[in-house]
Amino acid sequence: MLSLRGITHRFGGVLALDDASFVVRPGTVHALLGENGAGKTTLMRVVFGLLAPQAGDMQWRGAPVHFSSPANALASGIGMVHQHFTLVPAMTVAENVALGGHGAYHPAAAEARVREVSTRAGLPLDPHARVDTLPVGAQQRCEIVKALARDVQLLILDEPTAVLAPSEAAELLAWVRQHANAGNAVVLITHKLRDALAVADDITVLHRGRTVLTTRAAHTTQDALAAAMLGEQPDVSGQSAEQVAAGITETASHVVPLHSGTTVPEGASSTVLALDAVRWRDARGVERVHHATLQVRAGEIVGIAAVEGAGQHELLRLLAGRLEATAGRVVRPARVGFVPEDRHRDALLLDAPLFENTALRNAGARRGRMPWRALRESTAQLLTRFDVRAPGASAVARTLSGGNQQKFVLGRELADQPEALIVENPSRGLDFKATAAVQQSLRDARDAGTAVVVYSSDLDEVMLLADRVYVMHAGQAHEVRGDRDAVGRAMLGGASAHNVGGGV
Ligand SMILES: Nc1ncnc2c1ncn2[C@@H]1O[C@H](COP(=O)(O)OP(=O)(O)OP(=O)(O)O)[C@@H](O)[C@H]1O
């Protein structure tokens, strides 16, 4: 159905694709894997007409093609949903779906079209809802419906589950499977090897811009895929790949030790970060955080577990000083690092070089001339220390792959050993090797005396990292002792026998 051969693309001095090949069969799900910066997004941007490769051929339904724009690709039946959504937040679902279509906008027709497509596809959506009022899962459905409304036969999804809670991710993957069973093709860029093996028919692995493995999913294993991602021969039982794979969060159900109660690590000492009966109201006057009380000591990792919408994002921003409490008392040290989940919106100046992005740390506290030379040097060190793949300190942030942007932001916040560090979804968008490295950096920061707070939408990751866990439910925070099941029950509002109190 789609066939790419010999695709080569350079961005200046960076060889992003090097003779890559990729073949998608009709009616299949094709998972595209590769470590951060391997070239997955770039290859799919070539398919979608966003980039013209310097070499290589593409065939679509048996005929050579070259799409000069996404409009071209869409008109031929190829759609793409990007890692960062492209919806207009202040517009309705129907308006967004109609955007970029042809002819005049007729509200009734646009709404009917959304209803028809979303019902046919089994992706429920209210056409009248304003996009900025929708949870992220519904925004993603809107992106998919927008593509399907153009009658696409090949849908490219770039890390679609990264932004979803586990139950939503499972639903989306089930939908992807059904959609392919109905005769359509889906390309799924993902870092989750287990998802690839579970849902895909075919799997391609890129390594440094080259296709190093293409296989039927049924003929491969997680270890072979991990080895290929690391550039090792898939049939060689690469020791290092296995070691790394052992640290993967996604296999966490069998490797995560059960959380066994409040364990303040030996190195933990005085409280450096605290909320005392804190409340926070949003602009509409709705109280999102009720009476939260919580303490974090130097040298411990406090995990926050919550289902989406429980007030956890607000809690983290209160701790990080990005929101001011409406009532109650906040204790916060001078140097607090914050790694928000949406690095594009909240953590980076995308069109500025990396060394200017480094300067954003403690930006409000700077006085006098900017020490640009020192910032370039410290940025270069940061790139090495945190294995950020970028041409250098002057590279523009936008040109880094998604995972490398994430590693950069974390490195920047950790670099000057803050007294406290607040991290939201630390491994979002990271390959398994980078995930293990980031989790280790958080432990290292704890061991060096930083008070670390981690929220992850993946409960296994919270349990893996945390010394103590607080659960947020309906705007309230409670410390919960006990295992994963106790925490899971508390997330859904169930009482926990070991609940040791907090904020009610
Ligand atoms: N616009 C650009 N300008 C310069 N370099 C770029 C640009 N876009 C991507 N690159 C580089 O091309 C390489 C491949 O990036 P790409 O985004 O395709 O990787 P990826 O496999 O999708 O990674 P991730 O899993 O981190 O999203 C990286 O080295 C990246 O820095």
The ligand as an ORCA input file, in Angstrom:
! r2SCAN-3c Opt
* xyz 0 1
  N      13.609     20.646     11.938
  C      14.753     20.026     12.264
  N      15.947     20.658     12.146
  C      17.099     20.034     12.480
  N      17.186     18.775     12.944
  C      16.034     18.089     13.075
  C      14.756     18.689     12.756
  N      13.800     17.769     12.995
  C      14.436     16.651     13.455
  N      15.775     16.849     13.487
  C      16.796     15.868     13.902
  O      16.590     14.674     13.180
  C      16.830     13.531     13.997
  C      15.608     12.622     13.977
  O      14.565     13.258     14.702
  P      13.094     12.647     14.824
  O      12.224     13.697     15.462
  O      12.668     12.108     13.512
  O      13.353     11.445     15.831
  P      12.311     10.457     16.525
  O      12.766      9.076     16.201
  O      10.917     10.816     16.141
  O      12.616     10.739     18.059
  P      11.666     10.854     19.403
  O      11.353      9.450     19.794
  O      12.577     11.480     20.403
  O      10.470     11.690     19.061
  C      17.195     14.075     15.366
  O      18.592     14.114     15.456
  C      16.638     15.481     15.358
  O      17.389     16.328     16.200
*
